[in-house]
Amino acid sequence: PDFPRNLAPGTRATMAALMLRNLARSLPRAGSAAGVWGPGWAGQMKATVPVRSMSIDGAESDEDSAEISFYALRRPASITLKEMYHFGNSVNQSKRTLLLAAQFLHEELPVRLARRAQELKKLPFGLSEQASIKGVRKLYERSFFRIRRFPKPQTAEVEERFTAMLEDIKNEHNSVAANIARGLQELAESRSDIQRRGGKLFHEGMPFDFGQFLDRFYFARIGVRLLIEQHIMLHHPQEGFVGIIQKECYPAKVCQHAIEDATRICEQICGHAPEVVVEGAVNINITFIPEHLYYICFELLKNSMRAVAERHRENPADMETVHVVIADGTEDVAIKISDKGGGISRAGMERLWTYTFTTAGKTADKLEQIQHGGGGGAPIMAGFAHGLPLSRIHARAFGGDLHVMSMQGYGTDIFIHISKMGDAEVSVP
């Protein structure tokens, strides 16, 4: 086979053996009527190429690693939200589309999972060997092999079992962001020779842009979860939805839900919460995924409300209102969240997107709370250092963006741009 030139000779040999093994398995068995290769040929090939063990704890052999490397070399398919929407609409007309979708995911998801596992394995400065990071890599490898070892869905019954497995995989990956942050903390505690400046790690003068890696990693993670969630929800149709895509998503209503939840948490943590007013184009609707818009608004509103509440901790009656303004543009819908919570310093603005910057205490303390049940059940409002950069990733994943403008001593304005699905071909990351 024509493997890439930069592969080591040993890796090429292992991949070749893997491909020969798969070929041998696809050939007629010895003694069958179709045994055109002669008696015993397939059996001899099977004896020559070792069969991988059936454990699902991640890559445990050279052959396992070669299989992941082989899939990581493939490029993921390009899919758009518009295509997912129109394909999902056809589910009501033919159940066969669910089977086709499952067959597509059976081929597509291993490629995406393998690429993430390989990236985690190649992290420099010992980061890939930190317990939490290694755990995330093993999780991706295990998910890869679970799908690879599951038979290709050919019947409705097998497709339903495949979908149940995907839901289990999705739930297993819920803690990935917290474990990545914990891995950074582990590195800081165990390696004093590695410095962190902004979003970069430095070892003996050599830099590694960890923030850029996380942008890429989380961007791809959203794509995997979106494909899985869409397929799962096609089995549970809701009125007004195609899978997880809502035909008429009202940004004002999504913001209102986020306000209610953020207000409840702010009151529990700070003892009081500022009023939030939604104004502007409150009656517009777009075809979008409300879950993703909710995540963005909820994370940003938590920040704004906490800033105002803490600034007026001694005199809650003086808290200014947080304003949410919605505007309907020709290309996108813009949402501005404006607070008078004191703003962010210029030095803080430079570190705003680094996954290590927070104005709410030490990340290590928050991770400790998560690990031990959130401190007796109390919610964690901020301090995880991932909320703002992840919100921007969610916005950019579907053709939008997020910008922050702040005046220290006054307040902060955050602008969210949400692309209208009908106006552009936005590829699923």
Salt bridges, closest charged atoms under 4 A:
GLU63 OE2 - ARG21 NH1 2.57
ASP64 OD1 - ARG52 NE 3.01
GLU67 OE1 - ARG52 NH2 2.72
GLU67 OE2 - ARG148 NE 2.82
GLU107 OE2 - HIS106 ND1 4.00
GLU108 OE2 - ARG112 NE 2.67
GLU119 OE1 - ARG116 NH2 3.22
GLU119 OE2 - ARG216 NE 2.54
GLU129 OE1 - LYS134 NZ 3.35
GLU141 OE2 - ARG137 NH1 3.02
GLU141 OE1 - LYS138 NZ 3.95
GLU159 OE2 - HIS231 NE2 2.95
GLU159 OE2 - HIS235 NE2 2.80
ASP168 OD2 - ARG146 NH1 2.85
GLU172 OE1 - ARG146 NH1 3.60
ASP193 OD1 - ARG191 NE 2.92
ASP193 OD2 - HIS203 ND1 3.26
GLU204 OE2 - HIS203 NE2 3.93
ASP261 OD1 - ARG264 NH2 2.76
GLU279 OE2 - HIS323 ND1 3.05
GLU299 OE2 - LYS302 NZ 3.71
GLU310 OE1 - ARG306 NH1 3.15
GLU310 OE2 - ARG313 NH2 3.79
GLU320 OE1 - HIS312 NE2 2.77
ASP328 OD1 - LYS420 NZ 2.74
ASP332 OD2 - HIS417 ND1 3.45
GLU368 OE2 - HIS372 ND1 3.21
ASP401 OD1 - ARG396 NE 2.88
ASP401 OD2 - HIS403 NE2 3.65
GLU425 OE2 - LYS82 NZ 3.56
